[in-house]
Amino acid sequence: MTRTALRALTSSAVPPGVGLWRRLARRLAHSALSLTLAGAVSLGAFTTSASAQRRIPIIRDAEVEALMRDYAAPILSAAGLGRSAIEVVIVNDRDFNAFVADGRRIFINLGAILQSDTPGEVIGVLAHETGHLAGNHLARIRQELARAQVISAVAMLAGVAAVAAGAATGSRDVTRAGAGIVSGGGNVAARTLLAYQRGEELAADRAALTYLQASGQSARGMLTVFRRFAGQTMFSGRYVDPYVLSHPLPNDRIALVERLAQQSRYYDRPDPAELQLRHDLVRAKLIASLEGARTIARHYPDSDTTLPARYARAIAAGRFSSPREAARLFDQLIASAPSNPWFWEAKGQAMFEAGRAREAAEAYRRAIELAPDEPLIRVLYGAALVETGSDGVLRDAVNQLERGLRTEQLAIGFRFLGRAYSRLGDDGLAVLAAASEAFASGDIDGAKGFARRAQGLLARGSPGWLRAEDIITYEPPRL
């Protein structure tokens, strides 16, 4: 509390005593409770989990997700989590970061992929976050958070008592001392929490190095990431209060990683060429899908004839040029690598967005033949079939959509499924699809309304009727 605010309270017309105590208690209690954190463990620091306040902005792309799964698989296996169905989720954020917010998912920012020149850099980040998962750091940090809140609350009560006593006796020294207790208690709580977190970050670093060693991979990429962060901090150690840092000092972490990484016989092992190419293709896809035309041209000029550059220019043509030019560039690209499902999938997306549903459906069909275990592509294939306007493909569209939606509960997929059922004259399943779309979008009340309507159109006890019942009886988990 500032001295001005304290004077305003003590000079109030309300007599010192109970009234002042209550007002101070309310203000200070609110301040102390604001210490609460959501408990997300991140690469750099504790952050308030976006999912606790709002939906985390997620990017869904089959190619990017497949690459992240392949990056994570050997790490998760080395950590004993290979059978735990851990997901890697891509967050639409240009900052370089990654975090775990529960025991089932690793969130990695789009920026971490875009800013990493090699697979090893991203793999090092995933290895670090896996260290948090395997160490159960999230649950443990929540316990430490509760402990820190107790420290803060005790200090608050002691400080409030001192402030009230000072106000009652007219002693400004006692009043100032009480305010200092409140402020100091909050600092003690924060430092206790951050000291604990520094230990967890170092533990995750050590675990990551162990996983990389066990999976026969170099930690050079992880070290590159740490050095990049150190170069960006622009801090000199003597000017930094180590207690206010949310993770160990960069030099401390670099020294540890460098020493242990260079002891590994795999330190000089390069990333496999095939993996590096996939990494470069994914970065090209992301840049071409998200950046403006000038930025794309700067990254991938016409003089660059590599496969990633050609991929980027084909995607950019779909966004900024004509469907015909995009199709031409994609066909040339596919001729170079006809068994690459992602080129077919990207062509399908370009044609779909250009309103060429038949061409999109054909491209998606080839993509799903080459990658039959990718439900995202299967949903897109089904949607393209619906968009062709041909009643003759509706049954196939329903089949593709139903198969894909068993794994990926995508609202847009349920929307096209509903359209297909409606055109087939199956109103009950069309309304059930609307219920599923609302549910997947987070509109639980709307989903329940559609589900009740669907039950009135479906045979009691049928699979569709039972799915509607599941929606009607669903209760959101209490946080």
C-alpha positions as CSV (number, residue, x, y, z in Angstrom):
1,M,0.0,0.0,0.0
2,T,1.4,3.4,-0.9
3,R,1.9,6.1,1.7
4,T,-0.7,8.4,0.0
5,A,-3.3,5.6,0.2
6,L,-2.5,4.9,3.8
7,R,-2.9,8.6,4.7
8,A,-6.2,8.7,2.9
9,L,-7.5,5.8,5.0
10,T,-6.2,7.1,8.3
11,S,-7.5,10.6,7.7
12,S,-11.0,9.4,6.8
13,A,-14.0,10.9,8.6
14,V,-14.8,7.4,9.8
15,P,-13.5,7.0,13.4
16,P,-10.6,4.6,13.8
17,G,-11.5,1.2,15.1
18,V,-14.0,-1.3,13.6
19,G,-14.9,0.7,10.6
20,L,-11.3,1.3,9.5
21,W,-10.5,-2.4,10.3
22,R,-13.2,-3.6,8.0
23,R,-12.3,-1.3,5.1
24,L,-8.6,-2.1,5.4
25,A,-9.4,-5.8,5.6
26,R,-11.5,-5.7,2.5
27,R,-8.8,-3.8,0.5
28,L,-5.9,-5.9,1.7
29,A,-7.7,-9.2,1.4
30,H,-8.5,-8.4,-2.3
31,S,-4.8,-7.5,-2.8
32,A,-3.6,-10.7,-1.2
33,L,-6.1,-12.9,-3.1
34,S,-4.8,-11.5,-6.4
35,L,-1.7,-13.6,-5.8
36,T,-3.7,-16.6,-7.2
37,L,-2.1,-18.0,-10.3
38,A,-3.6,-20.6,-12.7
39,G,-0.6,-22.8,-12.4
40,A,0.5,-23.3,-16.0
41,V,4.2,-24.4,-16.1
42,S,5.9,-22.8,-19.1
43,L,9.3,-22.8,-20.7
44,G,10.2,-19.5,-19.1
45,A,7.8,-18.6,-16.4
46,F,4.5,-19.1,-14.6
47,T,1.7,-17.5,-16.6
48,T,-2.0,-17.3,-16.0
49,S,-3.4,-20.1,-18.1
50,A,-5.4,-18.6,-21.0
51,S,-7.8,-21.5,-20.8
52,A,-8.8,-20.4,-17.3
53,Q,-10.0,-17.0,-18.5
54,R,-10.7,-17.6,-22.2
55,R,-10.2,-20.2,-24.9
56,I,-6.6,-20.7,-26.0
57,P,-6.3,-19.8,-29.7
58,I,-5.5,-23.1,-31.3
59,I,-4.3,-23.8,-34.9
60,R,-5.3,-27.1,-36.3
61,D,-3.3,-28.5,-39.2
62,A,-2.8,-32.2,-39.9
63,E,0.7,-31.8,-41.3
64,V,2.0,-29.6,-38.5
65,E,0.4,-31.9,-35.8
66,A,1.9,-35.0,-37.5
67,L,5.4,-33.4,-37.3
68,M,4.9,-32.4,-33.7
69,R,3.8,-36.0,-32.8
70,D,6.9,-37.4,-34.5
71,Y,9.1,-34.9,-32.7
72,A,7.5,-35.8,-29.3
73,A,7.2,-39.6,-29.7
74,P,10.8,-40.7,-28.8
75,I,10.9,-38.1,-26.0
76,L,7.7,-39.3,-24.4
77,S,8.8,-42.9,-24.8
78,A,12.1,-42.2,-23.0
79,A,10.1,-40.5,-20.2
80,G,7.9,-43.5,-19.8
81,L,4.9,-41.6,-21.2
82,G,4.7,-43.3,-24.6
83,R,1.3,-44.9,-23.9
84,S,-0.2,-41.9,-22.2
85,A,-1.7,-40.3,-25.3
86,I,-0.1,-37.0,-24.7
87,E,-1.1,-34.4,-27.3
88,V,1.0,-31.6,-28.7
89,V,-1.3,-28.6,-29.3
90,I,-0.3,-25.6,-31.5
91,V,-1.2,-22.2,-30.0
92,N,-1.7,-19.3,-32.4
93,D,0.8,-17.0,-30.7
94,R,4.0,-15.6,-32.4
95,D,6.0,-15.5,-29.2
96,F,8.5,-18.3,-28.6
97,N,7.0,-20.3,-25.7
98,A,5.6,-23.7,-24.7
99,F,3.8,-24.8,-21.6
100,V,1.8,-27.6,-19.9
101,A,-1.5,-26.7,-18.4
102,D,-2.7,-30.2,-17.5
103,G,-1.3,-33.7,-17.5
104,R,-2.4,-34.6,-21.0
105,R,-1.2,-31.9,-23.4
106,I,1.9,-29.9,-24.3
107,F,1.1,-26.5,-25.7
108,I,3.6,-25.1,-28.1
109,N,3.4,-21.6,-29.6
110,L,3.4,-21.1,-33.3
111,G,6.3,-18.8,-32.8
112,A,8.4,-21.6,-31.4
113,I,8.1,-23.4,-34.6
114,L,8.6,-20.4,-36.9
115,Q,11.7,-19.2,-35.0
116,S,13.4,-22.6,-34.8
117,D,15.7,-23.3,-37.7
118,T,16.1,-27.0,-36.9
119,P,14.0,-29.8,-35.6
120,G,16.4,-30.2,-32.6
121,E,15.3,-26.8,-31.3
122,V,11.7,-27.7,-31.2
123,I,12.5,-31.2,-29.9
124,G,14.5,-29.6,-27.0
125,V,11.5,-27.5,-26.1
126,L,9.2,-30.5,-26.1
127,A,11.7,-32.4,-24.0
128,H,11.8,-29.7,-21.4
129,E,8.0,-29.6,-21.2
130,T,7.9,-33.4,-21.0
131,G,10.2,-33.0,-18.0
132,H,7.4,-31.0,-16.3
133,L,4.8,-33.6,-17.2
134,A,6.9,-36.6,-16.0
135,G,7.9,-34.8,-12.8
136,N,4.2,-34.0,-12.0
137,H,5.3,-30.4,-11.6
138,L,1.9,-28.9,-12.3
139,A,0.3,-30.6,-9.3
140,R,3.2,-29.9,-7.1
141,I,3.3,-26.2,-8.0
142,R,-0.3,-25.9,-7.2
143,Q,0.5,-27.2,-3.7
144,E,3.3,-24.6,-3.4
145,L,0.9,-22.0,-4.6
146,A,-1.5,-22.8,-1.9
147,R,1.4,-22.6,0.6
148,A,2.4,-19.2,-0.8
149,Q,-1.2,-18.0,-0.4
150,V,-1.2,-19.0,3.2
151,I,2.0,-17.1,3.8
152,S,0.5,-14.0,2.2
153,A,-2.8,-14.3,4.1
154,V,-1.1,-14.7,7.4
155,A,1.1,-11.6,6.7
156,M,-2.0,-9.7,5.6
157,L,-3.9,-10.4,8.8
158,A,-0.9,-9.5,10.9
159,G,-0.4,-6.3,8.9
160,V,-4.0,-5.3,9.1
161,A,-4.0,-5.8,12.9
162,A,-0.9,-3.5,13.1
163,V,-2.5,-0.9,10.9
164,A,-5.7,-0.9,12.9
165,A,-3.7,-0.7,16.2
166,G,-1.7,2.2,14.8
167,A,-4.8,4.0,13.7
168,A,-6.5,3.4,17.0
169,T,-3.5,4.8,19.0
170,G,-2.7,7.5,16.5
171,S,0.8,6.0,16.0
172,R,1.9,6.5,12.4
173,D,5.1,4.4,13.0
174,V,2.9,1.4,14.0
175,T,0.7,2.0,11.0
176,R,3.6,2.2,8.6
177,A,5.0,-1.0,10.2
178,G,1.7,-2.8,9.6
179,A,1.7,-1.7,6.0
180,G,5.2,-3.0,5.6
181,I,4.2,-6.3,7.0
182,V,1.5,-6.7,4.4
183,S,3.8,-5.7,1.6
184,G,6.7,-7.8,2.9
185,G,4.4,-10.8,3.4
186,G,3.4,-10.7,-0.3
187,N,7.0,-10.5,-1.3
188,V,7.9,-13.5,0.9
189,A,5.1,-15.5,-0.7
190,A,6.1,-14.6,-4.2
191,R,9.8,-15.3,-3.5
192,T,8.9,-18.7,-1.9
193,L,6.9,-19.6,-5.0
194,L,9.5,-18.4,-7.5
195,A,12.3,-20.1,-5.7
196,Y,10.4,-23.4,-5.9
197,Q,9.7,-22.8,-9.6
198,R,13.4,-22.2,-10.3
199,G,14.1,-25.7,-8.9
200,E,11.4,-27.2,-11.1
201,E,12.8,-25.5,-14.2
202,L,16.3,-26.9,-13.5
203,A,14.7,-30.3,-12.9
204,A,12.9,-30.2,-16.2
205,D,16.2,-29.2,-17.9
206,R,18.0,-32.2,-16.5
207,A,15.1,-34.5,-17.4
208,A,15.1,-33.1,-21.0
209,L,18.8,-33.9,-21.4
210,T,18.2,-37.4,-20.1
211,Y,15.4,-38.0,-22.6
212,L,17.5,-36.7,-25.5
213,Q,20.3,-39.0,-24.5
214,A,18.0,-42.0,-24.1
215,S,16.5,-41.4,-27.5
216,G,19.9,-40.9,-29.2
217,Q,19.4,-37.3,-30.0
218,S,21.6,-34.2,-29.7
219,A,20.9,-31.5,-27.1
220,R,22.5,-28.9,-29.4
221,G,19.1,-27.6,-30.4
222,M,18.0,-27.1,-26.8
223,L,21.3,-25.3,-26.1
224,T,20.6,-23.0,-29.1
225,V,17.2,-22.1,-27.7
226,F,18.7,-21.2,-24.3
227,R,21.4,-19.1,-25.9
228,R,18.9,-17.2,-28.0
229,F,16.9,-16.4,-24.9
230,A,20.0,-15.2,-23.1
231,G,20.9,-12.9,-25.9
232,Q,17.4,-11.4,-25.8
233,T,17.3,-10.7,-22.1
234,M,19.8,-7.8,-22.3
235,F,20.3,-8.2,-18.6
236,S,23.6,-8.1,-16.7
237,G,23.6,-10.5,-13.7
238,R,24.5,-7.9,-11.2
239,Y,21.5,-5.7,-12.0
240,V,19.0,-8.6,-11.7
241,D,17.3,-9.5,-8.5
242,P,17.3,-13.4,-8.8
243,Y,14.2,-13.6,-6.6
244,V,12.0,-11.7,-9.1
245,L,13.0,-13.9,-12.0
246,S,10.5,-16.6,-12.8
247,H,13.2,-19.1,-13.8
248,P,16.9,-19.5,-13.2
249,L,19.2,-16.9,-14.6
250,P,19.9,-17.6,-18.2
251,N,23.7,-18.1,-17.7
252,D,23.0,-20.7,-14.9
253,R,20.7,-22.7,-17.2
254,I,23.0,-22.4,-20.2
255,A,26.0,-23.6,-18.1
256,L,24.1,-26.6,-16.9
257,V,22.8,-27.5,-20.4
258,E,26.1,-26.9,-22.1
259,R,28.0,-29.0,-19.6
260,L,25.7,-32.0,-19.7
261,A,24.9,-31.8,-23.4
262,Q,28.5,-31.9,-24.4
263,Q,29.1,-35.0,-22.3
264,S,26.7,-36.9,-24.6
265,R,28.1,-39.0,-27.4
266,Y,25.2,-37.7,-29.5
267,Y,26.0,-34.0,-29.2
268,D,27.4,-33.7,-32.7
269,R,24.7,-35.9,-34.3
270,P,22.8,-33.8,-36.9
271,D,19.1,-33.9,-37.3
272,P,18.1,-36.4,-40.0
273,A,17.9,-34.8,-43.4
274,E,14.3,-36.1,-43.9
275,L,13.2,-34.5,-40.7
276,Q,14.9,-31.3,-41.5
277,L,13.0,-31.2,-44.8
278,R,9.7,-31.8,-43.1
279,H,10.6,-29.0,-40.6
280,D,11.4,-26.6,-43.5
281,L,8.1,-27.5,-45.3
282,V,6.0,-26.9,-42.2
283,R,7.6,-23.5,-41.6
284,A,7.0,-22.6,-45.3
285,K,3.4,-23.7,-45.0
286,L,2.9,-21.6,-41.9
287,I,4.5,-18.5,-43.3
288,A,2.6,-18.8,-46.6
289,S,-0.7,-19.3,-44.7
290,L,-0.3,-16.5,-42.2
291,E,1.9,-13.8,-43.6
292,G,1.3,-11.1,-46.2
293,A,2.4,-11.5,-49.8
294,R,5.5,-9.3,-49.4
295,T,6.7,-11.1,-46.4
296,I,6.2,-14.5,-48.2
297,A,8.1,-13.2,-51.2
298,R,11.0,-12.0,-49.0
299,H,11.3,-15.4,-47.3
300,Y,10.8,-17.4,-50.6
301,P,11.9,-15.4,-53.7
302,D,11.4,-16.8,-57.1
303,S,15.1,-17.5,-57.3
304,D,14.7,-20.1,-54.5
305,T,13.8,-23.4,-56.2
306,T,13.8,-25.6,-53.1
307,L,10.8,-27.7,-52.3
308,P,9.8,-25.6,-49.2
309,A,10.0,-22.4,-51.3
310,R,7.8,-23.9,-54.1
311,Y,5.4,-25.1,-51.4
312,A,5.1,-21.6,-50.0
313,R,4.6,-20.0,-53.4
314,A,1.8,-22.5,-54.3
315,I,0.0,-21.8,-51.0
316,A,0.5,-18.0,-51.5
317,A,-1.0,-18.3,-55.0
318,G,-4.1,-19.7,-53.6
319,R,-4.4,-16.8,-51.2
320,F,-3.3,-13.9,-53.4
321,S,-3.4,-15.0,-57.0
322,S,-5.8,-17.1,-59.0
323,P,-7.1,-20.7,-58.5
324,R,-5.7,-21.6,-61.9
325,E,-2.2,-20.4,-60.9
326,A,-2.4,-22.2,-57.5
327,A,-3.5,-25.4,-59.2
328,R,-0.6,-25.1,-61.7
329,L,2.0,-24.6,-59.0
330,F,0.5,-27.4,-56.8
331,D,0.5,-29.8,-59.8
332,Q,4.2,-29.1,-60.4
333,L,4.9,-29.6,-56.7
334,I,3.0,-32.9,-56.6
335,A,4.9,-34.1,-59.7
336,S,8.1,-33.7,-57.6
337,A,6.7,-35.7,-54.7
338,P,3.5,-37.5,-55.7
339,S,3.4,-39.6,-52.5
340,N,3.4,-36.5,-50.2
341,P,-0.1,-36.4,-48.7
342,W,0.4,-32.8,-47.4
343,F,0.8,-31.4,-50.9
344,W,-2.5,-33.0,-51.9
345,E,-4.1,-31.7,-48.7
346,A,-2.9,-28.2,-49.3
347,K,-4.1,-28.2,-52.9
348,G,-7.5,-29.4,-51.6
349,Q,-7.7,-26.5,-49.2
350,A,-6.7,-24.0,-51.9
351,M,-9.4,-25.3,-54.3
352,F,-12.0,-25.5,-51.5
353,E,-11.5,-21.9,-50.5
354,A,-11.7,-20.9,-54.2
355,G,-15.1,-22.5,-54.5
356,R,-13.8,-25.4,-56.6
357,A,-15.3,-28.2,-54.5
358,R,-14.9,-31.0,-57.1
359,E,-11.2,-30.3,-57.5
360,A,-10.9,-30.0,-53.7
361,A,-12.6,-33.3,-53.2
362,E,-10.3,-35.1,-55.6
363,A,-7.2,-33.6,-53.9
364,Y,-8.5,-34.6,-50.5
365,R,-9.3,-38.1,-51.8
366,R,-5.7,-38.6,-52.8
367,A,-4.5,-37.1,-49.5
368,I,-6.6,-39.5,-47.4
369,E,-5.4,-42.4,-49.5
370,L,-1.8,-41.5,-48.7
371,A,-2.6,-40.7,-45.0
372,P,-5.6,-42.8,-44.0
373,D,-5.1,-42.2,-40.3
374,E,-5.5,-38.4,-40.5
375,P,-9.1,-37.6,-39.3
376,L,-8.7,-33.9,-40.0
377,I,-8.2,-34.6,-43.7
378,R,-11.0,-37.1,-43.7
379,V,-13.4,-34.4,-42.3
380,L,-12.2,-32.0,-44.9
381,Y,-12.8,-34.6,-47.7
382,G,-16.3,-35.2,-46.4
383,A,-17.0,-31.4,-46.4
384,A,-15.7,-31.0,-49.9
385,L,-18.0,-33.9,-51.1
386,V,-21.0,-32.1,-49.6
387,E,-20.0,-28.9,-51.3
388,T,-19.9,-30.5,-54.7
389,G,-23.7,-30.3,-54.7
390,S,-24.0,-33.8,-56.0
391,D,-26.6,-36.0,-54.2
392,G,-24.8,-39.1,-55.5
393,V,-21.8,-38.5,-53.2
394,L,-23.8,-37.7,-50.0
395,R,-23.6,-41.2,-48.5
396,D,-19.8,-41.2,-49.0
397,A,-19.7,-37.7,-47.5
398,V,-21.6,-38.9,-44.4
399,N,-19.2,-41.9,-44.1
400,Q,-16.1,-39.8,-44.3
401,L,-17.5,-37.2,-41.9
402,E,-18.7,-39.8,-39.4
403,R,-15.3,-41.6,-39.4
404,G,-13.3,-38.4,-39.0
405,L,-15.6,-37.0,-36.3
406,R,-15.2,-40.1,-34.1
407,T,-11.7,-38.8,-33.3
408,E,-11.9,-35.1,-34.1
409,Q,-14.9,-33.4,-32.7
410,L,-14.9,-30.4,-35.1
411,A,-17.8,-28.0,-35.1
412,I,-17.4,-27.3,-38.8
413,G,-17.4,-31.1,-39.5
414,F,-20.7,-31.5,-37.7
415,R,-22.1,-28.6,-39.7
416,F,-21.4,-30.3,-43.0
417,L,-22.7,-33.6,-41.6
418,G,-26.0,-31.9,-40.7
419,R,-26.3,-30.5,-44.2
420,A,-25.7,-34.0,-45.7
421,Y,-28.3,-35.6,-43.5
422,S,-30.8,-32.8,-44.3
423,R,-30.4,-33.3,-48.0
424,L,-30.8,-37.1,-47.5
425,G,-34.1,-36.4,-45.7
426,D,-32.9,-37.6,-42.3
427,D,-34.1,-34.8,-40.1
428,G,-33.4,-36.5,-36.8
429,L,-29.8,-37.0,-37.5
430,A,-29.5,-33.6,-39.1
431,V,-30.8,-32.0,-35.8
432,L,-28.5,-34.3,-33.8
433,A,-25.6,-33.0,-35.9
434,A,-26.6,-29.4,-35.0
435,A,-26.6,-30.4,-31.4
436,S,-23.1,-31.9,-31.8
437,E,-21.9,-28.7,-33.6
438,A,-23.2,-26.5,-30.7
439,F,-21.6,-28.9,-28.2
440,A,-18.2,-28.8,-30.0
441,S,-18.4,-25.0,-30.1
442,G,-19.0,-24.8,-26.3
443,D,-22.6,-23.8,-26.5
444,I,-23.9,-26.4,-24.0
445,D,-27.3,-24.9,-23.6
446,G,-27.9,-24.7,-27.3
447,A,-26.6,-28.3,-27.7
448,K,-29.1,-29.5,-25.1
449,G,-32.0,-27.8,-26.9
450,F,-31.1,-29.3,-30.3
451,A,-30.6,-32.7,-28.6
452,R,-34.1,-32.6,-27.1
453,R,-35.5,-31.8,-30.6
454,A,-33.5,-34.7,-32.1
455,Q,-34.9,-37.2,-29.6
456,G,-38.4,-36.2,-30.7
457,L,-37.4,-37.2,-34.3
458,L,-35.3,-40.4,-33.5
459,A,-36.4,-43.8,-32.4
460,R,-36.1,-44.2,-28.7
461,G,-33.0,-46.3,-27.8
462,S,-31.4,-45.9,-31.2
463,P,-27.7,-44.9,-31.4
464,G,-28.6,-41.4,-32.4
465,W,-31.2,-41.1,-29.6
466,L,-28.6,-42.3,-27.1
467,R,-26.0,-39.8,-28.3
468,A,-28.6,-37.0,-27.8
469,E,-29.3,-38.3,-24.3
470,D,-25.5,-38.0,-23.6
471,I,-25.7,-34.4,-24.5
472,I,-28.8,-33.7,-22.5
473,T,-27.4,-35.2,-19.4
474,Y,-24.0,-33.7,-19.7
475,E,-22.8,-31.5,-16.8
476,P,-19.8,-29.3,-17.2
477,P,-17.0,-30.1,-14.7
478,R,-16.8,-27.7,-11.8
479,L,-13.5,-25.8,-11.7
